[in-house]
Amino acid sequence: MTRFRHRDGSLVHVAYCTNVHPAEDLAGVLAQLERFAAPVRRSLECDRLGVGLWLAAPVARLLRREPDGVARLRDTLDRLGLEVVGLNGFPYRAFHAPVVKRAVYRPDWTTPERSSYTLDLAWLLAQLLPDDVLTGAISTLPFAWREGWTAAHTAAARAALAGVAVQLERLHNETGRRVRLALEPEPGCAIETVGEATAALAGLDPAWIGICLDACHMAVQFEQPAGAVRSLQAAGLPVVKVHASAALRAARAGGNRSEELDPFVEPRFLHQTRTLSPAGLLGVDDLDEALAGGLPREHEWRVHFHVPVHLDGGRTTQPQLCELLAALFAGPSALTEQVELETYTRAVFPSSLCGSGDAALIDGLVSELRWLTGELRDLGLEEVA
């Protein structure tokens, strides 16, 4: 359930991202692995389960300073049958605060705090990788939120990334572990699309800096998965990680969009909303803005609200996720090594969608992982015992 073999012989790691859990200190992280990840593994009846850890910046800093904490974390992972090959370094801290919205994009890549956090995570991941795995990945924000962003900011962010790349190479030389960084385009950010990422990262060392493709984000921007993947190949920009995710979709022309989407308006996360009209891509920064008249209702809407990947019924962008997985794995070579389920919004789902409580969360993660691994099997990947 964690490792799959592609026909080219390469390993593909599957995990679920723990940013769905709100822990902000080491004790909380350990408790939630016990409370959620371990029952998910048992329900799937597998010997090991991949988890893409999210660790808030204070936890990452603490662990780097205290080797005993790293030992506790690794011992807990081993005892529970969990393994880590990737970290989510996008949210810095307080990802489950009552109101997150644009705060998730701070600090940005012009600040020393962002570089320091990322390097703390890289050091930690080198300690946590399984003994037989030499390569790991960290996903991160696409520079910053777009407002006020200038060419000078882009230059500063690129310089910071170049500095991180130097440190990642040094870490590799010291530990033998290769940790790569993956920028994750997102609607509304300084880098929204694959094309913008290709331009922004040109000239940075692809051995250390690549891209994280988030299927939800791509769908909201109406990007075509196969074409986006081909453009990355042509540019020599590696797909370091994929977030298996799906966006909320309202396909009916006109209709009662309020009745359909009002249950998804909530105060914690930002839900960028887009529509593709004859005039081109139109968008607003949150779902309530769209419902208040910010978008025309004649065409399909796509909403940055991560919904369970195994659900569709015409209301999600699951088909676009399937297209992305096919573009990455249906060919003669696997184009990425990591696929990470990322449905972090479960705490703000309408209760009618997936229920509530621990049992509902565990059952939901199990259902999503079963669906995801089934898709990979259908693409010819074989589970490795």
C-alpha positions in Angstrom: 0.0 0.0 0.0 3.0 2.3 0.3 5.4 1.2 -2.5 4.6 0.4 -6.1 6.8 -0.7 -8.9 6.5 0.9 -12.3 7.1 -1.1 -15.4 10.4 0.7 -15.8 11.6 -0.8 -12.6 11.4 2.3 -10.5 9.7 2.6 -7.1 6.7 4.9 -6.6 5.9 5.9 -3.0 2.3 6.5 -2.0 1.4 8.4 1.2 -1.3 10.5 2.8 -0.4 14.0 4.0 -0.8 14.6 7.8 -1.7 18.3 7.3 -5.2 17.0 7.7 -4.3 16.7 11.4 -3.9 19.9 13.5 -0.9 19.0 15.8 1.5 21.9 16.4 4.0 20.2 18.7 5.9 17.0 18.9 3.6 15.4 21.4 0.6 16.2 19.3 2.3 14.8 16.1 3.1 11.5 17.9 -0.4 11.3 19.4 -2.1 11.8 16.0 0.1 9.2 14.3 -1.2 6.8 16.9 -4.7 8.0 16.8 -5.2 8.2 13.0 -2.3 6.9 10.8 -1.9 3.6 12.7 -5.7 2.7 12.5 -5.6 3.7 8.8 -2.8 1.2 8.2 -4.6 -1.5 10.1 -7.8 -1.0 8.2 -5.9 -1.3 4.9 -4.3 -4.5 6.3 -0.9 -3.5 5.1 2.5 -3.9 6.8 3.5 -0.3 6.3 1.9 2.9 5.3 3.4 6.1 3.9 2.8 9.4 5.7 3.8 12.7 4.2 4.4 14.6 7.5 3.5 18.2 8.0 5.5 19.6 10.9 5.0 23.2 12.0 8.2 25.3 12.0 8.7 25.3 15.8 8.5 21.5 15.8 11.1 21.2 12.9 13.4 23.6 14.7 13.1 21.7 18.0 13.8 18.4 16.4 16.9 19.7 14.7 18.2 20.8 18.0 17.2 17.7 20.0 18.4 14.4 18.7 16.3 12.6 21.3 13.1 14.0 19.7 14.1 12.7 16.3 14.7 9.3 17.8 11.3 9.3 19.5 9.7 10.3 16.2 11.5 7.6 14.2 10.8 4.9 16.9 7.1 5.8 16.8 7.0 5.6 13.0 8.7 2.2 13.1 6.5 0.9 15.9 3.3 1.9 14.1 4.4 0.6 10.7 4.7 4.0 9.1 7.3 5.4 6.8 8.2 8.9 5.6 9.7 9.8 2.2 8.2 13.3 1.9 7.4 16.3 4.0 4.9 19.1 3.4 6.7 22.4 4.0 4.0 24.7 2.6 2.2 25.8 5.8 4.7 27.3 8.2 2.5 27.0 11.4 -1.0 27.4 12.7 -2.5 25.6 9.7 -5.7 24.7 11.6 -6.2 28.1 13.3 -9.8 29.3 13.2 -8.9 31.6 10.4 -5.9 30.8 8.1 -6.8 32.3 4.6 -3.8 34.2 3.3 -1.6 33.7 6.4 -0.7 30.3 4.9 1.5 32.1 2.4 3.7 33.7 5.0 6.6 33.8 5.5 7.3 33.9 1.8 10.4 33.0 -0.1 12.0 36.4 0.2 12.4 35.9 4.0 15.1 34.0 5.9 12.5 32.3 7.9 11.3 30.3 4.9 14.7 29.1 3.9 15.6 28.2 7.5 12.3 26.2 7.9 12.9 24.4 4.7 16.5 23.4 5.6 15.3 22.2 9.1 12.9 20.0 7.3 15.5 18.8 4.8 17.9 17.8 7.7 15.0 16.0 9.4 13.9 14.1 6.4 17.4 12.9 5.8 17.1 11.3 9.3 13.7 9.9 8.8 14.0 8.2 5.4 13.8 4.5 5.5 17.2 2.7 5.5 16.6 1.5 1.9 15.4 4.8 0.5 17.9 7.5 -0.5 15.7 10.2 -2.0 13.1 12.4 -0.3 11.0 15.4 -1.2 9.7 18.6 0.4 6.8 20.5 -1.1 6.7 24.3 -0.6 4.8 27.4 -1.5 5.2 29.0 -5.0 7.1 32.0 -3.8 4.2 34.0 -2.2 0.7 35.3 -2.5 0.6 37.4 -5.7 -0.5 40.8 -4.3 2.4 43.2 -4.1 4.8 40.8 -5.7 7.3 42.3 -8.0 10.2 41.3 -10.3 12.5 42.3 -7.4 10.8 39.8 -5.2 11.1 37.1 -7.8 14.8 37.7 -8.0 15.1 37.5 -4.2 13.1 34.3 -4.0 15.2 32.7 -6.8 18.4 33.7 -4.9 17.0 32.1 -1.7 16.2 28.9 -3.6 19.6 28.8 -5.1 21.1 29.1 -1.6 18.8 26.2 -0.4 20.0 24.1 -3.3 23.6 24.5 -2.2 22.7 23.4 1.2 20.7 20.4 -0.1 23.8 19.3 -2.0 25.9 19.7 1.1 23.4 17.6 3.0 23.6 14.9 0.4 27.4 14.9 0.6 27.2 14.5 4.4 24.4 11.9 4.7 24.1 10.2 1.3 20.4 11.2 1.3 19.1 13.3 -1.6 16.4 15.7 -0.5 14.7 17.7 -3.2 12.5 20.7 -3.0 9.2 21.0 -5.0 7.4 24.3 -5.5 3.7 23.9 -5.7 1.8 26.2 -8.1 -1.5 27.4 -6.6 -4.3 29.7 -7.8 -3.8 33.3 -6.6 -0.1 32.9 -5.9 3.0 34.4 -7.6 3.2 31.1 -9.5 -0.2 29.9 -10.4 0.4 27.4 -13.3 2.9 25.0 -14.6 3.9 27.5 -17.3 4.6 30.2 -14.8 6.6 27.7 -12.7 8.8 26.7 -15.7 9.6 30.4 -16.3 10.2 31.2 -12.6 12.5 28.2 -12.0 14.5 28.4 -15.2 18.2 28.3 -14.4 17.9 26.8 -11.0 19.5 23.4 -10.5 16.9 20.7 -11.4 18.9 18.2 -9.3 17.5 20.0 -6.2 14.6 22.2 -7.3 11.6 21.0 -9.1 7.8 21.1 -9.0 5.0 19.6 -7.0 1.9 19.1 -9.1 -1.3 19.4 -7.1 -4.1 18.0 -9.1 -6.7 20.2 -7.4 -4.8 23.4 -8.1 -4.2 22.4 -11.7 -7.9 21.7 -12.2 -9.0 25.0 -10.7 -6.7 26.8 -13.2 -8.2 24.6 -16.0 -4.8 23.3 -16.9 -4.7 20.2 -19.1 -2.7 17.5 -17.3 -1.1 15.8 -20.3 0.0 19.1 -21.9 1.4 20.4 -18.6 3.4 17.2 -18.0 4.8 17.4 -21.6 5.8 21.0 -21.1 7.7 20.1 -17.9 9.5 17.4 -19.7 10.5 19.7 -22.5 11.8 22.2 -20.0 13.7 19.6 -18.0 11.9 20.5 -14.8 11.4 17.4 -12.7 8.1 16.4 -11.1 9.4 15.8 -7.6 6.0 15.1 -6.0 2.4 14.9 -6.9 -0.5 15.8 -4.6 -3.4 13.5 -5.4 -6.3 15.9 -4.8 -9.6 16.9 -6.3 -11.4 20.3 -6.5 -15.0 21.0 -5.9 -16.9 21.5 -9.2 -20.2 23.1 -10.1 -20.9 22.1 -13.7 -24.4 23.2 -14.3 -24.8 26.3 -16.4 -26.6 28.9 -14.3 -28.6 27.0 -11.7 -28.8 27.6 -8.0 -25.1 27.9 -7.3 -25.8 29.2 -3.8 -27.8 26.1 -2.9 -25.1 23.9 -4.3 -22.0 25.7 -2.9 -23.1 27.6 0.2 -22.3 24.6 2.5 -18.7 25.0 1.4 -18.3 28.6 2.4 -16.3 28.6 5.7 -13.8 30.9 7.5 -10.7 28.9 7.8 -9.2 28.3 4.4 -9.1 30.3 1.2 -11.2 28.8 -1.6 -10.1 30.4 -4.9 -12.8 30.0 -7.6 -12.3 30.0 -11.3 -14.5 29.7 -14.5 -13.4 29.4 -18.1 -15.4 31.7 -20.2 -15.2 32.6 -23.9 -13.2 35.7 -22.7 -10.7 33.4 -20.9 -10.1 32.4 -17.4 -11.9 34.5 -14.8 -11.4 34.2 -11.1 -11.9 35.5 -7.6 -10.0 34.8 -4.4 -12.7 33.1 -2.3 -15.9 31.2 -2.8 -18.1 33.8 -1.0 -16.9 36.4 -3.5 -18.0 34.2 -6.4 -21.4 33.6 -4.9 -21.9 37.3 -4.2 -21.7 38.0 -8.0 -17.9 38.0 -8.6 -18.1 35.4 -11.3 -20.6 34.8 -14.1 -22.8 31.7 -13.7 -23.0 30.7 -17.4 -20.1 28.3 -17.2 -18.6 25.6 -15.0 -17.0 26.8 -11.7 -14.0 25.1 -10.1 -13.3 25.8 -6.4 -10.1 25.3 -4.5 -11.7 23.1 -1.9 -9.9 19.8 -1.6 -12.6 17.1 -1.6 -12.3 13.3 -1.2 -10.7 11.9 -4.4 -12.9 8.8 -4.4 -16.1 10.9 -4.7 -17.2 12.3 -8.0 -20.8 12.2 -9.1 -20.0 15.2 -11.4 -19.2 17.4 -8.5 -15.5 17.1 -8.4 -12.5 17.2 -10.7 -11.6 13.5 -10.1 -11.4 13.0 -13.9 -8.6 15.6 -14.1 -6.8 13.7 -11.3 -7.1 10.5 -13.3 -5.7 12.2 -16.4 -2.7 13.5 -14.4 -1.9 10.1 -13.0 -2.1 8.6 -16.5 0.2 11.3 -17.9 2.7 10.5 -15.2 2.5 6.7 -15.2 0.9 5.3 -18.3 4.0 5.7 -20.4 7.2 3.7 -20.5 8.8 5.6 -17.6 7.4 6.9 -14.3 7.7 10.7 -14.3 7.7 11.0 -10.5 8.6 9.0 -7.4 6.0 10.3 -4.9 2.2 10.4 -4.9 0.7 12.0 -1.8 -3.0 12.1 -1.0 -3.8 15.6 0.3 -7.3 16.2 1.5 -6.6 18.6 4.3 -10.0 20.2 4.5 -11.8 17.4 6.2 -12.3 19.5 9.4 -14.4 22.0 7.4 -16.4 19.6 5.3 -20.2 19.9 5.4 -21.0 17.1 7.8 -23.5 15.7 5.3 -20.6 15.0 2.9 -18.3 12.7 5.0 -19.6 12.7 8.6 -17.5 13.8 11.6 -15.4 12.4 14.3 -12.4 10.1 14.4 -14.1 7.1 12.8 -15.3 9.1 9.8 -11.8 10.6 9.3 -10.2 7.2 9.4 -12.8 5.6 7.1 -12.4 8.5 4.7 -8.7 8.3 4.4 -9.0 4.5 3.9 -11.5 5.0 1.1 -9.3 7.6 -0.6 -6.2 5.5 -0.4 -8.0 2.4 -1.7 -9.3 4.4 -4.6 -5.9 6.0 -5.3 -3.9 2.7 -5.2 -6.6 1.1 -7.4 -6.0 3.8 -10.0 -2.3 3.1 -9.9 -2.8 -0.6 -10.3 -5.1 0.1 -13.3 -2.2 2.0 -14.8 0.0 -1.1 -14.5 1.9 -0.4 -11.3 2.4 -3.4 -9.0 2.4 -3.2 -5.3 5.7 -4.1 -3.6 5.4 -6.4 -0.6 
